[in-house]
Amino acid sequence: MERFRDAVDASALRFAIGFPLVLAAGFVVCAFLIRADLPEPLAVRWTEGGAAAFAPFSAVVGVGAALIVLVGWAVLAQAVPLSRPAVMRRIMMGAGLALSLFVTTVLAALLVGQAGVDDARNARLDASVLALGSGAALALGVIIGFVFKADEHWSVDDERALREALERELDPELALDFVSLWVHARSSVFVMIGIASLLPAALLSIAVPWLAALLVGLALLGAAFLFARIRVDRSGLRVFAAGFLRLIDVPAAAIDAAATKEVKAADYGGWGYRRHGNTTALLVSSGPAVAVDRLDGRRLVVSGGSAASADNAAQVLTRVAARARRNDEAAGL
């Protein structure tokens, strides 16, 4: 993923994906606004003798919207890779926008030319819409080609990376006071969840499909919460259930001691997030864990993965807690 992000212009990629979709959605909405004034079917091809081919309204709108999206994606995507020359990326960005607008213009001229006509055989493309839209598409394409910043420029990510690099340079011990690790239940637990949910869901899908889907969804949700992300730094300890839901946040200054401990999940109420008295636990399995004593008397137990990772996290917590207390005492003086 990092290699892909380094190879493309993220802002250009967002525009290349989003602009054709928004343009196609606008075309569909406008088409339905004048639907009552259009004949059925619509003329889609003309010869010298008049309309020669016809198609239903839904087909014209659906194929037209898809054509707008595909043409836009095909051309605008050429402006995304950073490996291409800046001039080429500017040209392809302008050409992609102009072509997307031109296709939309032709489709709009086709619909407007048939508005208010009882028989599509008597209709023609609206020349005014086609001329005005084509001119606007060309002008906007030229403008976007000039204003598009194809050269690499400083971004928020660059600013954050520079700030982090400076912090590490000024404080070499900062990297040692950081731990980020994932912990999860044993693979046999996930196999058990799959057997207990997927097989009944397969049988239920024959009679009650929605109940089968609900059962699978609950199983996936339960499996997700058997993962946890642990982050330790100088600010303290944070634990995220399923990797994103923050359930535990302990400031470093509130930590009295931290140590590694072998635990059984059953002793703390089972897997997952548990609170009992002054003890809070988030365990995804039995085994090595990090036990944290807080200054207010409360206790915290978190799965630590392997014995080595749990011991490392406990050591870092002890170190950052001691540093935080020294800083608080110095500030108090």
Secondary structure, 3 states (H helix, E strand, C coil): CHHHHHHECHHHHHHHHHHHHHHHHHHHHHHHHCHHHCCCCEEEEEECCEEEEEECHHHHHHHHHHHHHHHHHHHHHHHCECCCCHHHHHHHHHHHHHHHHHHHHHHHHHHHCCCCCCCHHHCCCCHHHHHHHHHHHHHHHHHHHHHCCCCCCCCHHHHHHHHHHHHHHHCHHHHHHCEEEEEECCHHHHHHHHHHHHHHHHHHHHHCHHHHHHHHHHHHHHHHCCEEEEEEECCEEEEEECCCEEEEEEEHHHEEEEEEEEECHHHHCCCEEEEECCEEEEECCCEEEEEEEECCCCEEEEECCCHHHHHHHHHHHHHHHHHHHHHHHHHHC
